[in-house]
Amino acid sequence: MSTGTYVLAGQASELDRLQLQSRVWEPAGRRLLGQIGDGAGARALDIGCGAMGWLRLLSEWVGPNGSVIGTDIDEQMLSAADTFVASEGLSNVALIEDDLFATDLDPGSFDLVHARFQLAPLGRAAEQLATYLRLVRPGGTVVVEDVDPGSWHFLPPAPAIEQRLIPLLAQALETASDDPWVARRLPALFGDADIEPSVRVEVEALEPGHPYQRLPLQFAAALDGLLRTLVEADDLDELLDDAEAELADPGRWGLSFTLVQAWGQRPA
Ligand SMILES: C[S@@+](CC[C@H](N)C(=O)[O-])C[C@H]1O[C@@H](n2cnc3c(N)ncnc32)[C@H](O)[C@@H]1O
């Protein structure tokens, strides 16, 4: 499939999924920013911020004397982000419609540039990283986060989800993206761009009933058309029923996928 197009665009359920996901991963982002250092007064950019992204985190990190810009190509995402920013009173955050592949933002104008869950869906990793590096000032920091599915499990095991649904989703994502597991080569990608990478990973434990346990089913709904080209409709419906039954177990914990966080400085 051609790259550069976001396969889940235009779905209302995607807004909810992205906001939930952003909340789940906020502590991981806060830990990473703590490791990067003090951001007071900085100018930060969240590229492809979606419905929430890192906006609240960056707003906190730069503080009242700093500023945050969130960009996205999708008006619906920006509108949801705008509602979120207003409801949280994030007065140091502004939102701009911008296509990262033809950006109107000023080069070298940010102290920190962050992009999450963008390399895999858009599939133009080297070009995307080059854009992020162009936008950050010399000596500034680029942060990229993406997904490694290796840790995605349930306790006790959920065989329909783990052995059938997740592999099917992986197959669909491999059809939709040239580079779905780009997270595994983030260090090499940074190295190719002459950036010394730092890397850390995060896995969330999801208590019984945690809404993020439903992520495989949310992906299945978003990718329904594609999944039905890969398996018979009856088999898919049966698999989704089995997955629902597993999630209904009131004692089942979940482990998230692995969030891979890579960052580094643009040479001064
Ligand atoms: C998987 S979502 C991730 C959103 C957000 N970064 C987060 O972690 O919650 C990918 C986002 O990239 C945006 N996007 C897709 N193509 C883009 C482009 N060319 N320029 C800017 N944003 C884009 C989509 O609209 C979507 O909001």
The ligand as a MOL file (V3000), in Angstrom:
LIG
                    3D

  0  0  0     0  0            999 V3000
M  V30 BEGIN CTAB
M  V30 COUNTS 27 29 0 0 0
M  V30 BEGIN ATOM
M  V30 1 C -1.7430 7.4670 15.3630 0
M  V30 2 S -2.1510 9.1570 15.3940 0 CHG=1
M  V30 3 C -1.1520 9.7110 16.7460 0
M  V30 4 C -1.6220 10.9800 17.3480 0
M  V30 5 C -0.7860 11.5000 18.5360 0
M  V30 6 N 0.5960 11.7300 18.1470 0
M  V30 7 C -0.8380 10.5650 19.7100 0
M  V30 8 O 0.1700 9.9520 20.0460 0
M  V30 9 O -1.9210 10.4420 20.3060 0 CHG=-1
M  V30 10 C -1.3360 9.8660 13.9800 0
M  V30 11 C -1.6660 11.3200 13.7890 0
M  V30 12 O -0.8770 11.8340 12.6900 0
M  V30 13 C -1.6860 12.7490 11.9570 0
M  V30 14 N -1.1210 12.8940 10.6060 0
M  V30 15 C -1.2300 12.0460 9.5630 0
M  V30 16 N -0.5830 12.5120 8.4960 0
M  V30 17 C -0.0340 13.7110 8.8620 0
M  V30 18 C 0.7430 14.6970 8.1870 0
M  V30 19 N 1.1150 14.5120 6.9250 0
M  V30 20 N 1.1140 15.8080 8.8530 0
M  V30 21 C 0.7370 15.9890 10.1510 0
M  V30 22 N -0.0040 15.0790 10.8520 0
M  V30 23 C -0.3920 13.9560 10.2150 0
M  V30 24 C -3.0470 12.0800 11.9720 0
M  V30 25 O -4.0810 12.9720 11.6120 0
M  V30 26 C -3.1200 11.5770 13.4130 0
M  V30 27 O -3.6520 12.5520 14.2650 0
M  V30 END ATOM
M  V30 BEGIN BOND
M  V30 1 1 1 2
M  V30 2 1 2 3
M  V30 3 1 2 10
M  V30 4 1 3 4
M  V30 5 1 4 5
M  V30 6 1 5 6
M  V30 7 1 5 7
M  V30 8 2 7 8
M  V30 9 1 7 9
M  V30 10 1 10 11
M  V30 11 1 11 12
M  V30 12 1 11 26
M  V30 13 1 12 13
M  V30 14 1 13 14
M  V30 15 1 13 24
M  V30 16 1 14 15
M  V30 17 1 14 23
M  V30 18 2 15 16
M  V30 19 1 16 17
M  V30 20 1 17 18
M  V30 21 2 17 23
M  V30 22 1 18 19
M  V30 23 2 18 20
M  V30 24 1 20 21
M  V30 25 2 21 22
M  V30 26 1 22 23
M  V30 27 1 24 25
M  V30 28 1 24 26
M  V30 29 1 26 27
M  V30 END BOND
M  V30 END CTAB
M  END
